[in-house]
Amino acid sequence: MASNSVYDFTVRDIKGNEKKMADYQGQVLLVVNTASKCGFTPQFEGLQSLHKELGERGLEVLGFPCNQFMNQDPADDDAISQFCTLNYGVDFAMFSKVDVNGEHAHPLFQFLKAEAKGLLGSEKVKWNFTKFLIGRDGTVVRRYPPTTKPEDIKADIEKLLSS
């Protein structure tokens, strides 16, 4: 059965518990594949700021560590969780490490990539900190490349929060 929204998926949080994406129904979601040892790692700061500033209005930032790009997140989930908390004060939802590309790509990311293609229609996630913005109804609104800073997405998020 083909999925129609992000709510059709189940993910595993960074502590190993299953979490239904349907639990986020009615929220605006920013799904990001993260890494602890990447040039874009300081974006955790911007993601945390968005979470802190817009969380009460209905934004959920969801971080999915990925080690598919030059081995930039080799640690286990516990170490990743500690790194994010200690270095960036991350208290938005972090999930268990996933693949975003290839035959073992998590079904959620397979769906996101198909719904919001990248440059020249490519479905492949090019690097860490690719961001997917999802509306309150579960539809994928837009994909942002790693070079787009979290603060540069704020206006788009606010539009969705207001609608």
LOLUM-667570 format. One record per residue (C-alpha): residue number from 0; residue in one letter; chain; x, y, z. Coordinates in nm, 2 decimals. Each point is the difference from the previous one (the first is absolute). Layout:
BEGIN
nr->NUM; rest->a; kette->A; x->X; y->Y; z->Z
...
This chain:
BEGIN
nr->0; rest->m; kette->A; x->0.00; y->0.00; z->0.00
nr->1; rest->a; kette->A; x->0.14; y->0.34; z->-0.10
nr->2; rest->s; kette->A; x->0.02; y->0.26; z->0.28
nr->3; rest->n; kette->A; x->-0.18; y->0.32; z->-0.03
nr->4; rest->s; kette->A; x->0.15; y->0.19; z->0.30
nr->5; rest->v; kette->A; x->0.28; y->-0.01; z->0.25
nr->6; rest->y; kette->A; x->-0.26; y->-0.12; z->0.25
nr->7; rest->d; kette->A; x->0.01; y->-0.35; z->-0.16
nr->8; rest->f; kette->A; x->0.35; y->-0.07; z->0.15
nr->9; rest->t; kette->A; x->0.15; y->-0.12; z->0.32
nr->10; rest->v; kette->A; x->0.35; y->0.10; z->0.11
nr->11; rest->r; kette->A; x->0.22; y->-0.09; z->0.29
nr->12; rest->d; kette->A; x->0.11; y->0.28; z->0.23
nr->13; rest->i; kette->A; x->0.36; y->0.04; z->0.12
nr->14; rest->k; kette->A; x->-0.08; y->-0.20; z->0.31
nr->15; rest->g; kette->A; x->-0.13; y->-0.29; z->-0.21
nr->16; rest->n; kette->A; x->-0.37; y->0.04; z->0.05
nr->17; rest->e; kette->A; x->-0.24; y->-0.03; z->-0.29
nr->18; rest->k; kette->A; x->-0.18; y->0.33; z->-0.08
nr->19; rest->k; kette->A; x->-0.29; y->0.04; z->-0.24
nr->20; rest->m; kette->A; x->0.04; y->0.30; z->-0.23
nr->21; rest->a; kette->A; x->-0.38; y->0.03; z->0.04
nr->22; rest->d; kette->A; x->0.07; y->0.13; z->0.35
nr->23; rest->y; kette->A; x->0.11; y->0.32; z->-0.17
nr->24; rest->q; kette->A; x->-0.33; y->0.05; z->-0.18
nr->25; rest->g; kette->A; x->-0.10; y->0.37; z->-0.02
nr->26; rest->q; kette->A; x->0.36; y->0.12; z->0.06
nr->27; rest->v; kette->A; x->0.24; y->0.16; z->-0.25
nr->28; rest->l; kette->A; x->0.30; y->-0.23; z->-0.03
nr->29; rest->l; kette->A; x->0.36; y->0.07; z->-0.10
nr->30; rest->v; kette->A; x->0.17; y->-0.33; z->-0.07
nr->31; rest->v; kette->A; x->0.38; y->0.02; z->-0.02
nr->32; rest->n; kette->A; x->0.27; y->-0.27; z->-0.06
nr->33; rest->t; kette->A; x->0.27; y->0.11; z->0.24
nr->34; rest->a; kette->A; x->0.37; y->-0.09; z->0.07
nr->35; rest->s; kette->A; x->0.23; y->0.08; z->0.29
nr->36; rest->k; kette->A; x->0.32; y->0.05; z->-0.19
nr->37; rest->c; kette->A; x->-0.11; y->0.20; z->-0.30
nr->38; rest->g; kette->A; x->0.08; y->0.35; z->-0.12
nr->39; rest->f; kette->A; x->-0.37; y->0.07; z->0.04
nr->40; rest->t; kette->A; x->-0.02; y->-0.14; z->0.36
nr->41; rest->p; kette->A; x->-0.03; y->0.35; z->0.14
nr->42; rest->q; kette->A; x->-0.34; y->0.01; z->-0.15
nr->43; rest->f; kette->A; x->-0.12; y->-0.19; z->0.31
nr->44; rest->e; kette->A; x->0.01; y->0.35; z->0.16
nr->45; rest->g; kette->A; x->-0.24; y->0.14; z->-0.26
nr->46; rest->l; kette->A; x->-0.23; y->-0.30; z->0.02
nr->47; rest->q; kette->A; x->-0.01; y->0.03; z->0.38
nr->48; rest->s; kette->A; x->-0.08; y->0.37; z->-0.03
nr->49; rest->l; kette->A; x->-0.29; y->-0.07; z->-0.24
nr->50; rest->h; kette->A; x->-0.12; y->-0.28; z->0.24
nr->51; rest->k; kette->A; x->0.02; y->0.23; z->0.30
nr->52; rest->e; kette->A; x->-0.16; y->0.30; z->-0.17
nr->53; rest->l; kette->A; x->-0.28; y->-0.17; z->-0.21
nr->54; rest->g; kette->A; x->-0.06; y->-0.32; z->0.19
nr->55; rest->e; kette->A; x->-0.29; y->0.14; z->0.21
nr->56; rest->r; kette->A; x->-0.16; y->0.11; z->-0.33
nr->57; rest->g; kette->A; x->0.01; y->-0.35; z->-0.14
nr->58; rest->l; kette->A; x->0.34; y->-0.06; z->-0.15
nr->59; rest->e; kette->A; x->0.17; y->-0.34; z->0.06
nr->60; rest->v; kette->A; x->0.37; y->-0.03; z->-0.10
nr->61; rest->l; kette->A; x->0.09; y->-0.37; z->-0.06
nr->62; rest->g; kette->A; x->0.36; y->-0.09; z->-0.03
nr->63; rest->f; kette->A; x->0.11; y->-0.33; z->-0.16
nr->64; rest->p; kette->A; x->0.38; y->-0.07; z->0.03
nr->65; rest->c; kette->A; x->0.15; y->-0.15; z->-0.31
nr->66; rest->n; kette->A; x->0.35; y->-0.14; z->-0.06
nr->67; rest->q; kette->A; x->-0.03; y->-0.03; z->-0.38
nr->68; rest->f; kette->A; x->0.21; y->0.30; z->-0.09
nr->69; rest->m; kette->A; x->0.37; y->-0.04; z->0.06
nr->70; rest->n; kette->A; x->-0.05; y->-0.18; z->0.33
nr->71; rest->q; kette->A; x->-0.10; y->0.32; z->0.18
nr->72; rest->d; kette->A; x->-0.22; y->-0.16; z->0.26
nr->73; rest->p; kette->A; x->0.17; y->-0.33; z->0.10
nr->74; rest->a; kette->A; x->-0.10; y->0.00; z->0.37
nr->75; rest->d; kette->A; x->-0.28; y->-0.20; z->0.15
nr->76; rest->d; kette->A; x->-0.34; y->0.17; z->0.08
nr->77; rest->d; kette->A; x->0.10; y->0.06; z->0.37
nr->78; rest->a; kette->A; x->0.32; y->0.18; z->-0.10
nr->79; rest->i; kette->A; x->-0.19; y->0.20; z->-0.27
nr->80; rest->s; kette->A; x->-0.27; y->0.10; z->0.25
nr->81; rest->q; kette->A; x->0.27; y->0.11; z->0.26
nr->82; rest->f; kette->A; x->0.19; y->0.20; z->-0.27
nr->83; rest->c; kette->A; x->-0.31; y->0.19; z->-0.11
nr->84; rest->t; kette->A; x->-0.11; y->0.08; z->0.35
nr->85; rest->l; kette->A; x->0.34; y->0.10; z->0.14
nr->86; rest->n; kette->A; x->0.12; y->0.20; z->-0.30
nr->87; rest->y; kette->A; x->-0.32; y->0.15; z->-0.13
nr->88; rest->g; kette->A; x->-0.26; y->-0.03; z->0.27
nr->89; rest->v; kette->A; x->-0.22; y->-0.20; z->-0.23
nr->90; rest->d; kette->A; x->-0.33; y->-0.09; z->0.16
nr->91; rest->f; kette->A; x->-0.20; y->-0.05; z->-0.32
nr->92; rest->a; kette->A; x->-0.08; y->-0.36; z->-0.10
nr->93; rest->m; kette->A; x->0.30; y->-0.21; z->-0.12
nr->94; rest->f; kette->A; x->-0.04; y->-0.34; z->-0.15
nr->95; rest->s; kette->A; x->0.20; y->-0.31; z->-0.05
nr->96; rest->k; kette->A; x->0.26; y->0.01; z->-0.27
nr->97; rest->v; kette->A; x->-0.14; y->-0.07; z->-0.35
nr->98; rest->d; kette->A; x->0.11; y->-0.04; z->-0.36
nr->99; rest->v; kette->A; x->-0.15; y->0.27; z->-0.22
nr->100; rest->n; kette->A; x->0.12; y->-0.14; z->-0.34
nr->101; rest->g; kette->A; x->0.05; y->-0.35; z->-0.15
nr->102; rest->e; kette->A; x->-0.19; y->-0.33; z->0.05
nr->103; rest->h; kette->A; x->0.00; y->0.04; z->0.38
nr->104; rest->a; kette->A; x->-0.14; y->0.35; z->0.00
nr->105; rest->h; kette->A; x->-0.26; y->0.05; z->0.27
nr->106; rest->p; kette->A; x->-0.36; y->-0.01; z->-0.15
nr->107; rest->l; kette->A; x->-0.07; y->0.34; z->0.13
nr->108; rest->f; kette->A; x->0.30; y->0.15; z->-0.19
nr->109; rest->q; kette->A; x->-0.10; y->-0.20; z->-0.31
nr->110; rest->f; kette->A; x->-0.34; y->0.17; z->0.02
nr->111; rest->l; kette->A; x->0.14; y->0.35; z->0.07
nr->112; rest->k; kette->A; x->0.25; y->-0.02; z->-0.29
nr->113; rest->a; kette->A; x->-0.28; y->-0.11; z->-0.24
nr->114; rest->e; kette->A; x->-0.23; y->0.28; z->0.11
nr->115; rest->a; kette->A; x->0.25; y->0.28; z->-0.01
nr->116; rest->k; kette->A; x->0.27; y->-0.06; z->-0.26
nr->117; rest->g; kette->A; x->0.34; y->0.17; z->0.01
nr->118; rest->l; kette->A; x->0.19; y->0.19; z->-0.26
nr->119; rest->l; kette->A; x->-0.08; y->-0.11; z->-0.36
nr->120; rest->g; kette->A; x->-0.27; y->-0.24; z->0.13
nr->121; rest->s; kette->A; x->0.25; y->-0.21; z->0.19
nr->122; rest->e; kette->A; x->-0.15; y->-0.20; z->0.29
nr->123; rest->k; kette->A; x->0.33; y->-0.08; z->0.16
nr->124; rest->v; kette->A; x->0.09; y->0.19; z->0.32
nr->125; rest->k; kette->A; x->0.33; y->0.17; z->-0.09
nr->126; rest->w; kette->A; x->0.15; y->0.06; z->0.35
nr->127; rest->n; kette->A; x->-0.07; y->0.04; z->0.37
nr->128; rest->f; kette->A; x->-0.24; y->0.27; z->0.11
nr->129; rest->t; kette->A; x->-0.24; y->-0.03; z->-0.29
nr->130; rest->k; kette->A; x->-0.33; y->0.13; z->0.14
nr->131; rest->f; kette->A; x->-0.36; y->-0.10; z->-0.08
nr->132; rest->l; kette->A; x->-0.28; y->0.23; z->0.10
nr->133; rest->i; kette->A; x->-0.34; y->-0.16; z->0.06
nr->134; rest->g; kette->A; x->-0.33; y->0.17; z->0.04
nr->135; rest->r; kette->A; x->-0.26; y->-0.06; z->0.27
nr->136; rest->d; kette->A; x->-0.18; y->-0.24; z->-0.23
nr->137; rest->g; kette->A; x->0.30; y->-0.23; z->-0.04
nr->138; rest->t; kette->A; x->0.08; y->0.11; z->-0.36
nr->139; rest->v; kette->A; x->0.36; y->0.07; z->-0.09
nr->140; rest->v; kette->A; x->0.02; y->0.37; z->-0.09
nr->141; rest->r; kette->A; x->0.37; y->0.05; z->-0.09
nr->142; rest->r; kette->A; x->0.35; y->-0.14; z->0.01
nr->143; rest->y; kette->A; x->0.29; y->0.23; z->0.10
nr->144; rest->p; kette->A; x->0.37; y->-0.08; z->-0.08
nr->145; rest->p; kette->A; x->0.26; y->-0.03; z->0.28
nr->146; rest->t; kette->A; x->0.13; y->0.35; z->-0.08
nr->147; rest->t; kette->A; x->-0.34; y->0.15; z->0.10
nr->148; rest->k; kette->A; x->0.04; y->0.12; z->0.36
nr->149; rest->p; kette->A; x->-0.29; y->-0.08; z->0.24
nr->150; rest->e; kette->A; x->-0.07; y->0.37; z->0.05
nr->151; rest->d; kette->A; x->-0.05; y->0.05; z->-0.37
nr->152; rest->i; kette->A; x->-0.29; y->-0.24; z->0.01
nr->153; rest->k; kette->A; x->-0.17; y->0.18; z->0.29
nr->154; rest->a; kette->A; x->-0.23; y->0.21; z->-0.23
nr->155; rest->d; kette->A; x->-0.13; y->-0.31; z->-0.18
nr->156; rest->i; kette->A; x->-0.06; y->-0.17; z->0.34
nr->157; rest->e; kette->A; x->-0.19; y->0.30; z->0.13
nr->158; rest->k; kette->A; x->-0.22; y->0.00; z->-0.31
nr->159; rest->l; kette->A; x->-0.10; y->-0.36; z->0.07
nr->160; rest->l; kette->A; x->-0.05; y->0.06; z->0.37
nr->161; rest->s; kette->A; x->-0.24; y->0.29; z->-0.08
nr->162; rest->s; kette->A; x->-0.21; y->-0.19; z->-0.25
